[in-house]
């Protein structure tokens, strides 16, 4: 299966200016490499058959004829190949010369796309040689013994995608042709270019292409002319870019003196899902309702992509490098502003937080501290309540108390043991039976204490539960599931850990830093089952429901993209079974393990929706959220049968 991926290639040949016969030989070598690598569409630079820098030689009939002969040779060479090849050449039409992209497959020309915007400034004088597509009526032209449709608004449909073409300067226009092509149905935009180099220009170009792919919710493939073009006045630096909806997924080596082929898979299914969900994109198409683009179907057989070359991030919620600091900063800003508004609206100067010594309650407490500092409120208005129970260990208790002390908040300790014992006696429940009643009874007792303490002090309870727990339903209904404002509600567990680490590494207080880092290193646990003989945590969440890094990965692709189980499984194989960086702490999971926890994820995600249907308010911090008021609306009694059947068949 392809799982919606299309493998594209950017081929940058070594050019001989005004020598189409030499150039086509170079292109043919790139075609062979592309076929061997399973490339479906191969893109080459602008005027790749002649070279871009021919200048007034474009007025020579010899060059025009030689370009056609070279194209004919390439057509004959590819007669038995499924790969679609896009090359550039000058084409005469109705007494004018056009800068064109030629699309060919299996020995046939499928279409010609002329350039619309011709630069005529500084170093570029294309209007000296070529005519804009906007200045001519579209029609048919004889080329290589075929009568071929020539139009700037053409869509080429393969079994796996629809693509359109623009050429170099077109993308620099205020409204590029690709805008219309995308609204007409193009999922990929191919750009044949000959963009020259200037200091700082490449970074600007790269951001332009990335943003255009984001604006169009499309894949964008860019091929720039390279070594061999005339350096009489300019240098062309072999630019090769593949972008997907605002992300750069593949990039070639600039200023490379040898031919190069860059391949990448664009997730067209993902683009289609995003377009379906984006009503603004659909509404924008109304402006092009009267346009009738020429549509050409190809004969391409869908390639079977047994493996992906693109990187699949095992931690999609956690950026790498300097971006992680920016992400943490932004999330804290959103969380604190949300809580600040709620405190101001309720005229409350008291926030009550249950402090367990675990990651989630620590993050919630840190948000409270920052919010109170921002509002100019006394930190003593933050009341941290630690509630030791039957499973509380010395490590978590000590960390909870120390953290509250070092942060300068009000500390209260209320044991739940006697209240729970009385409760179990009232129920007639055996204390030695460590079942769901035993566990949930403790969780609800803690929530009751927090709620009543908040009433006592005219405050509000700040919730600690995170996005990952909500997805799995790993919360006690009307227990830790409930609060008056949940600041962590859309923060996934993998990111909670990094947020706490980030605060630890940016705090000026050494005692706070040491405590926070120890909390980060503590196994995740609800601590509702008594500790082991050594006094260590016996109930580890990830042993029961599975690794959070897997569940967060599943959550991202299920919630954000709506992928089916088979594709999520395929991506997880790539993410968690490839060789990761030496500094990457990603776990390695075999197929059986991924299948087991993926099945668990779907089962719990469906079965636990009733808990998400009545969530308290909380700030949205990312693209994935489970708020029933705006982000995720799902019937609590929906059947998971279809999803689980596919999981079973993996």
BAGU-985575 format. One record per residue: x negated, y negated, z of N, C-alpha, C in turn. Coordinates in steps of 0.05 Angstrom, whole numbers, plus 5000, padded with zeros to 4 digits. Layout:
BEGIN
XYZXYZXYZ
...
END
This chain:
BEGIN
498450245000500050005000498349755000
499449534989498049284989498749105013
501049165026502049005048502248715042
502748645016503148375008500548215002
498348355002495748214996495148224966
493948004956493047994928490047924929
488448094917485548034917484847854893
483647624899482847444878479847414878
478847324855475947284852475347014840
473146894850472146654838469446714827
469246704800466646764787465346514777
462846464787461346224779459046324761
459346314735457146414717454846204715
452546304706450446124699451046024671
450945764667451845644642449545554624
449945584598448245454578449945254563
449245004566450944794555451144824524
453644824514454244834486453445104473
453345314489452645584479454845784487
457145784475459345964483458546264482
456846344463456146624461454546714485
452746544495451246614519453146614543
454946414544456646384567458646614570
459646714547461646924549460247184559
457747224552456247454563456047444593
455547204604455447174633458147224645
460247124633462947164643463747464643
462947604622463547884619462248044642
459947964651458648104673460248064699
461247824702462947764726465547914724
466647954700469148104697468648394705
466448504697465848784705465648814735
464348634748464148634777466948614790
468548444778471248404789472948654787
472748784764474349034760473449244780
470849264784469749464803470549404832
471149154838471949074865474949054868
476449134848479349134851480648854850
479348664837480448394835482748384816
484948264824487248244807487147994789
486147774799485947524784483147414787
481747364765479047254766479146974754
478146774769478146494760475246404755
474846264733472246154726472545844725
470345704723470445404725471645274699
471945024701472944854679471044874655
472244914631470644924606468345124609
468945354622466845544627465645674602
467145674580466045794555464045614541
464345354544462545164530460645034549
461345014575459944844593461444574594
461544454617463044204621461643964609
458943974609457343724604456543704575
458143794556457443774528457743494517
459143324530459543044522460543024493
459142864475460142824448460043064431
458743274440458743524425461543644424
463343554441466143644440467443544414
466243354401467243254375466243424352
464543614357463343784336465144034332
465944074307467644304300466244564307
463644564304462144814309462644904338
462544724357462944794385465744904390
467744774377470544854381470845144369
469745184346470045454333468545664350
466145604359464645794374466045874401
467345674412468845734437471145934431
472445904408474646084401473546364396
471246384382469946644377469246774404
468146614422467446724449469946834463
472046684461474546764474475547024462
475347054436476147294422474447534431
471947484435470147694444470947784473
471647594489472447654517475047814517
476847734499479447884497478948174489
477148214470476548484461475248644483
473548514498472148644520474048734542
476148594547477948644569480448804560
480348914536482749044525483849274543
482049404557482949634574483049564603
482849304610482649224638485249094648
486049164672488449044683487948764694
485548704702484948444714485648214696
486948014708487547764694485147574696
484247464673481947294673482847014664
481846814678482446534671479846394665
479646294640477146154631477945884620
475945704618476445434607475145394580
476445254563475345194536476844954524
475644824504477044614490478844734468
481244634465483144734445484344504429
484344534403485644324386488644384384
490144164384493044194383494243934372
495643954350497043734339495243494334
492843554324490943344318489443224342
489643354365488343264389486743484402
484943404420483343604434484243614463
484743854473485643884501483644054517
483343974542481744124561483544334573
483144584566485144794573484045014590
485845144604485345404618486845614601
485345824594486546044579486846284598
489246404598489846634615490046874597
488447084603488447324586488347574602
489347784590489448044603489848264581
488348484584488648714566488448624537
486648444531486148374503488148174492
489848064508491847874498491747614513
492247394498492647134511495447114522
495647034547498347014559499346724559
497446524558498346254558495946064560
496445814553494545594555495645374572
494045274591494945054608493044824604
493944594593492244364589491944194614
489744044616489243874639491043614636
492143534659493843294658492343034664
490843034686489542784694486642784685
485942604667483242584656481742344668
479642394683478142164695476841994673
476641744678475341564660474041334675
472341424695471041224712468341324720
466541134726463841194734462541404716
462041644728460541844714462242014696
464942004698466642174682468142004661
467942104635469241964613470842154596
472442324609473842534594475742424573
476842184578478742074559477342004532
474742004532473241964507473542204488
474042444500474142684484476842824484
478242814507480642974510483142804512
485442924507488042804510489442924534
490842764549492342864573494743034564
495343234580497743404574500243234577
500143024592502542854595503142694570
501242674551501642514527502342674503
502842924506503543094483506043264489
507643324468509843504473508743794475
509943944492508944224495510044394472
508544584464509344754442507545004440
507245104415505645344411503245274394
501045414398498645374383497445634374
496345634350494945874340492145884352
491446104364488746134376488146434377
485846504366484946784366486946974353
488246874333490147044318492847074332
493346924353495846944367497146664368
499746664368501246414372501846404402
500646214416500746204445502145954454
503845984475505245764487503245584503
503445324498501645134512503444944528
503044944554504744784572503344744598
503544494609502244444635503944564658
506444624654508144744674508845024666
506945204672507245484666506945644692
508545854694508246034717507646314705
505746444717504946714709505746904731
507447094724508447284744507047554741
505947644763504847924765506748074783
506448344785508148494803507748414833
505548274839504948214867505047914873
505147734853505147454859505947294835
506347034839506746844817504646624820
503246554799501146354801501446134780
500445904786500445674768497645564767
497145384748494345284744494344974742
492344854755491644574750488644564746
487744344735484844324728483544084741
481544134757479743934769481143684779
480943464764482043204772484943214780
486443414769489243434775489843434805
488143564821488743594849488043334864
486543154852485842894864488042684860
490042744843492142554837493942524861
495342294863497242254886499342474887
500342554864502242784863501142984843
499543174853498343364835500443544821
499743654797501543844784502244084801
500444154819500944384836503344344854
504044104861506444054877508944154862
509144084837511344174821511244474817
508844584811508644864807509445034831
508744934855509445074879512445074883
513744844878516644824881518144984860
516845044838518045204818517645504823
515945564842515645854849512745954850
510745794844508045884845507145934874
506146164879505246234906502146194908
500846214885497946164884497545934864
495645764870494845554852491845604845
491245614819488545654811487545384799
485145304807483945054797481245104785
481045064759478545074744477344794746
474944774757473844504762470944484754
470044234751467244184746466343944763
467143964788466643744807463743704813
462643464809459843424813459243384843
456643384849455843344877455143054883
455942964907455042714919454942764949
453342604962453142634991455842605005
456642805020459142805034461642885018
461242914992463642964975464743254979
462943444984463843724986465643765010
464943645033466743665056469443545051
469443315037471943185031473643355012
472343474992473643644973474843884988
473244005005474144235020476644175037
476643945050478943875066481343815048
480843705024483043655005484343914997
482744114990483844364980485244515003
484044515027485344645050488044515055
488144245055490644115061492744155039
491844165014493744214992495044494995
493444685003494544955007496544955030
496044795051497844775073500444635065
500144415050502544265041504344435024
503144605007504744764988505445035000
504545095024504945365035504145575014
501745545004500745704981497945794986
497045974968494246044966493045854945
490645764949489345574931486545684925
485945734899483445844891482045644873
479545574880478145354868475445464857
474845414832472345484820470945244808
468645174818467144934808464745014792
464144854772461844914754459244924770
457345084760454845124775452345094759
450345254766447645224755447745264725
446245084711446145094682447444864669
449344734682450544494671448344284669
448644094651446643894647446243724673
443743674680443143504703442043234693
442843164669441942904658442542674678
444942674689445642474709446942584734
447942834732449542954753448543234760
449243324783448743604791451443724799
451843974790454344114796453644354813
454744374837453744544858455044804863
456344934843457445204847459445224870
461545074869463445074891465545294887
465945464906467945684905469445694931
472045654930473745634954476245804950
477045944971479546084971480946004998
483245874995484745785019487545915019
488645925044491246035047492745875069
494645715060496445575078494845425100
492945265092491445105111489045225123
488345465114485945605125484045675103
481545625107479445705088478645995094
479246175075478746455081476346565066
475346425046472846515033471546275020
468846275020467346045009464746154998
464046044974461546134961459145974971
456846044961454345904967454045674948
453745434959453345204941450445184932
450045064909447445024897445945294894
447545494886446445754880445345764851
442945864847441745864821442346114805
443846294816444646534802447646564802
448746724783451646764782452646884809
455046814816456146934840459146994837
460047194851462847274852463747274881
465847124887466947114914469747234912
470347424929472947554929474247514957
476847514956478447494981481247584976
482647674997485447744995487147525006
489047444990491047244999493547395007
494647335030497047465040499447325029
500447415006502647294993505247345008
505447575020507847625037508147425059
505947355071505847165093506746885082
505946815058506746565046509746555041
510746775031513646795025515246765051
514346895072515846885097515746595107
513446465105513246185115515146005099
515246045073516945875056519945925062
520646175067523446235074524246095100
522346085119522945975145522745675146
521545555125521045265125523145125108
525245025121527444905106526544645091
524544515101523544275087522444345060
520944575059519944665033522244715013
524244855023526544925006527944674996
528344485015529744235008528144074987
525444084988523843934970524144034941
524844284938525144394912527344264895
529144134909531344004895530443794875
528143674880527043474862526243584835
525843854834524843984810526944164798
529444124806531644304797532044294767
531444054755531944024726529544134710
527344194723525044284708525444574700
524444644677524644914667521845014659
520345114678517645194672517645444654
515645464638515245704621514245924640
515546154639514846374656513846604639
511446704645510246924631509747154649
510747384642510247624658507847774648
506247874667503848024660504348324661
502448474652502648774652501148894675
500248724694498448814715499749044731
498149244736498849454756497849364783
499449394803498749304830496349474840
494249334848491949474858492549594886
491449824892491749934918489349854936
489849664954487749564971487349744995
485449934993485050115015483749985039
482349755034481149615056481149315049
480949155070480948865066478048755070
477348565053474748435057475048185075
477448075077477747835094477647905123
476747715139476547755168479347735180
479947915198482447905213481747855242
482447615252481747545280483247715300
481747865317483148035337484447865358
483747615361484947445381486047195367
488347225354489447005338490146755353
490546785380491346555396488846405407
486546525403484146415416482046335395
481746075389479745985370476946025381
474946015363472246055371470645795372
468545785386466645565386467945315398
467145085387468044825398471144795397
472344935378475244915375476745015400
475445205414476745315439476945095460
474944935463475044715482477344515475
477544455449479644275440482344395445
482644655440485244785444485944785474
484044845491484644845520485444565529
484044365519484644095527487544015518
488244095494490844025483493044165499
492644415505494644575519495144455547
492944395561493244275587494744005585
494243855564495643595561498643635558
499343835542502143895537503543995563
502244175577503344285601503744065623
501743895626501843695647503943485640
504143415614506143215607509043325611
509343585604511943705608512743705638
510843785655511443795684511843515695
510243325685510543045695513342945690
514342995665517042895659519143025677
518843295682520743435699520743325728
518343275738518143175765519342895767
518742725747519842455747522942455744
523942635727526742645722528342735747
527142915762528443025786527742865811
526142655807525342485830524042645852
522542845843521243025863518242965864
517242965889514442935893513243185906
514743405904513843655915514043875893
511844015889511944245871511144495887
512844705885512344945900511345165881
509045285887507945495870507145735887
507945965877507046215891504246285881
502446305900499546345893498746635900
498146795880497447075885494447135883
492946945872490147005867489747125840
491847125823491647225796491547005776
491247075750490746875729493146685726
495546795724497846625717498446415738
498446505764499046305785496846105787
494346195781492146005782492445785760
493245875736493645675715495845485722
498045585732500345415740499445215762
497845305781496845125802495044905790
493344985772491544785759493044575744
495244665731496944475717498244285736
499244385759500444215779498444005790
496044095795493943915805493443685785
493143765760492543555740494943365737
497343475738499743305736499943115759
499543205783499743025806497542815805
495142885796493042685792493842475771
495042575750495842395728498042205737
499842295754502042135764501241965788
498842005798497941855822499241955847
500042205848501342325872499342465889
499942485915498142615934498242915928
495943045926495843335921497243495944
497543375967498843515989501843565982
502843425962505543485952505743745937
503443865930503444125918503344335940
505444495943505544685964505044965952
502645075958502045335949502745535971
504445735963505345935983504146205975
502546315992501546585988503246776004
504046995992506047176005504947456004
503147526023502047786023504148006025
503748226010505548446010504048706014
505348926007504149186011501849245993
501649105970499449155951497348945950
497648735967495648515967492948605976
490848545961488148625968486648385980
484548445994482948236006481848045985
481148155962479947985941481847775931
484247855924486247665914487147475935
487547575960488447405982486347185987
483847265989481647075995481446865973
481646955948481446765925483846575926
486146675932488546495933488246285954
487446365978487146166000484845975994
482546075985480245905979480945705957
482245795936482945605914484645375924
486745445940488445235951486945045968
485145145984483544976003481744795987
480344905967478444745951479844535934
482244585926483744395910485244185927
485244225953486444025971489444005971
490744235967493744235967494744345994
497244335998498444446023498644746021
497744876042497645176042499745276061
501445466051503245606069502945906064
503046056085502946346083505346466095
506846626079509246756089509147046080
508747226098508547516092511347616084
511447786064514047906056514448186068
512548286083512648566091515148626109
515448476130517648536148520348496135
520648276118523148236105523748466086
521748566072522148786053522849046068
521549086090522149326106525049326115
525949086125528749066133530549106109
529848996087531449016063531749316054
529449456054529549736046531149906066
530949836092532549976112535549926107
536249676100539049616095540049766071
538249806051538949956027538950256031
537550346052537150626056535150736037
533150566030531050646011528550746026
527450966017525051086029522650916022
521250806042518950636037516650776023
516651036025514451186012515051245983
517351175974518051215946517450955931
515150955917514250715904515350685876
517950655875519350635849520050345842
521750315822522450045813523849885835
525350015852526749875874524649765893
522649925899520449855917518949605906
518349615880516849395868518549145865
520849175853522548935847523648805873
524048965893524948855919522848645929
520348715926518248525935518148275918
518348315891518348085873520647895878
522948005883525347835888525147695915
523947835934523547705960521747465958
519647485942517847265938519247025925
520847095904522346875890524346745909
525646895926527546775945526146585963
523746665973522246485990521546225976
520546245951519746005936522145825932
524445935924526745775918527745635943
527945785965528945665990526945466002
524345515999522345326008522545065992
523045085966523344845949525844685958
527944825964530344685974529744546001
528244686017527544576044525944316042
524244296021522444066018523243885996
525643925985526643755962524643755939
523743995933521744035911522844215890
521144285871521944475850519844695848
520844935841519045165838517845165810
515245165809513845175783513245465776
514345555754513945835746511245905736
510446155739507746235732507646435708
509946555701509946765680509046665653
507646835637506546745612508046875588
507246795564508546885540508347185536
506047305541505647585537507447755555
507747665580509547805599512447785590
513247555579515947525569516447705545
514447735527514747905504515248195512
513748275532513948555541516148595562
517248375572519248405594517948485620
515348425623513848505646514248295669
516748285678517548105699520048215712
520348165737522748255751525048065746
527248175736529548005730530547865755
530747605753531447435776529447455799
526947545791524747535810522747335799
520347425793518347245782519147155754
521247275743522447195718523646915720
524246825744525846575747524246355761
524746105753523545875766525145625759
524245395767525645145760524245005736
521845085730520444985706517945165702
517845305679515645495674513545385656
511345295668509245155653507645335635
507645595641506045785625507745945604
510245865601512146035586511346095557
509745915545508945975517505946005514
504546065536501646115535501146415537
499946535516499446825517497246895537
497247145546495447225567492447195559
491847255534489047235525488046945527
489946755524489146475525489146375554
490846495571490846415599488046455611
486846685605484146745615482146525607
482346445582480446245572480945975583
483545915588484245655600483045625629
483345845644482245845671479245825670
478045975652475045955649474145675641
475745555623475045285614475145085637
477145105654477244925678474944985696
474245235700472045315717469445185707
469045195681466545095670466444785667
468644655672468744365669469144225696
469644375717470044255743467344175756
467443975772464943875785464544015812
466544155822466344275848465444565845
463144625857461944895853463645115867
464745055890466445255903468845335887
470145125875472445175858471645345834
469345275822468345415798467945715804
466645775826466046055833468646205838
470446085852473046215857474546275831
474646075814476146105788474846325771
472246345770470946545754471446825766
471646845792472247105804475147185798
476946995797479647055790479847155761
478247025744478147115716477247405714
475347485731474247755730475947955745
478047875758479748055774481648205755
481948475758483848615741486648505744
488148495722490948385722492748585736
494248495756495948675771498248515785
500648635787502748505803502348555833
500548745839500048825867502548885883
504149065872506649145885506349435896
504149565890503549835901501149815919
501149955942498949935961496249985948
494149845958491449875948490450155952
488250225938487050495941485450505967
484150735971482850785996480550586001
479450475980477250275983478349995986
480949965986482049695988482149545962
481649685940481649555913484449585900
484849425880487449425865487949705853
490149815859490850085848492750065824
494249845822496249815801495249615781
494149715759493049535738494949515715
495849275709497949235689497149355662
494649325653493949415626493849725625
493649855647493750145647496650235642
498550065650501350135648502650055622
502149815613503449715589501549695565
499049715570497049705548495449445549
493249445534491449205534492848955523
492548745538493848495529492648385503
490148445497489148345471490548485448
491348735452492948865431495748755429
496948715453499748625453499948335443
497948165449497947895438497547895408
495948075398495648105369498248185356
499548385368502148475357504148245358
504248105381506147895385505847675364
503347605357502847395338504047465310
503447705302504347785275507247865273
508347945295511248015296512947755298
512147585317513747345323513247125303
510747075296510046845279510546915249
510047165241510247225213512347435206
513447575225515647765219514748005204
512148085206511148315191512348575202
512648765185513649025193511449185207
512149395222510149535238507849645222
508249745197506049855182503949645176
504849405170502849195164501449105189
502849075211501648995236499449205244
500149455240498349685246495849655228
496249605202494049585183492249355191
493349125198491648905206490248955233
491549095251490249165276487849355272
488149535253485849715246483449545238
483949355220481849185210480649015233
482348905250481448725271479848865293
480749105301479649235325477849475318
477349525292475649755285473249665269
473149415261470749325246468649235265
466149205255463949115272464348815278
464648755303464948475311462348345319
462348085322459947945330458848055357
456248035360455048135385456147995410
457047745406458147605429461147645433
462347795415465247835416465848055436
467747995454468548195474470848365466
471448365440473748525430473348815435
475548945445475449235448475649385422
474849635422475149805398477250015404
479250025386481450215391481850395366
482050655371482550835349485450815340
486150955318488850945307490951035326
490351245341492351355360492951155382
490951015391491350815413492950575402
492250485379493750255367496650335363
497150575352499850665347501450685374
500150795394501550825420502550565431
500750365432501450105444503149935425
502949975399504749835381507549935385
507850195388510550305393511650205420
509950195440510750085466511649795463
510149645447510749365444513549335432
514149475410516749445397519049535416
518549755430520649865447521249665469
519249555482519649365504520749095493
519649015470520548755459523548755454
524548975444527448985439529049025465
528149205482529649275506529749055526
527748875526527548675547528548395538
529948385516530848125506532747985526
534248145542536148025560534747835581
532247895587530747725605530147455592
529547465566528847215552531247045545
533647165545536047025538536846815559
535646835583536346635604533846525617
531946455601529446345611529846065622
528345995643528345715651526845535631
527145275634525745095616522745115619
521345045598518445045598517344935572
514944815572513944685548512844885527
513444825502512344985480509544865474
507545045473504844955468503745045441
504845245429503845345403506045425385
505345545362507345625342509045855352
508046005371509546235381510746175408
513346195410514746155435517246325435
518246395459520546565461522946425475
522946165475525146015486527746085471
529846165485532346225472533845985461
532845745468534145495460533245395433
530845475424529845365399528045545383
526745735396524645885382525346175375
526846305393527446595388530246655397
531946715378534646785384535147065374
535747245392535947525386538147645404
539847815393541847945410540448135429
541348135454540048295474540548595470
542548665454543148945449542549025420
540648885407539748965380538349235380
538649385359537449655358534549635347
532749775360530049785351529450035334
531450185326531150445313529350435288
529850235271528350225245525450175250
524849995269522049925275520650165288
522050305306520750525320520350765301
522150795282521851005262519250955245
518850705238516450655222513950695239
514050615265511850665283511150965285
513251125287512951415289511551525265
512051405241510951515217508051415211
506951245228504251135222502151355225
END
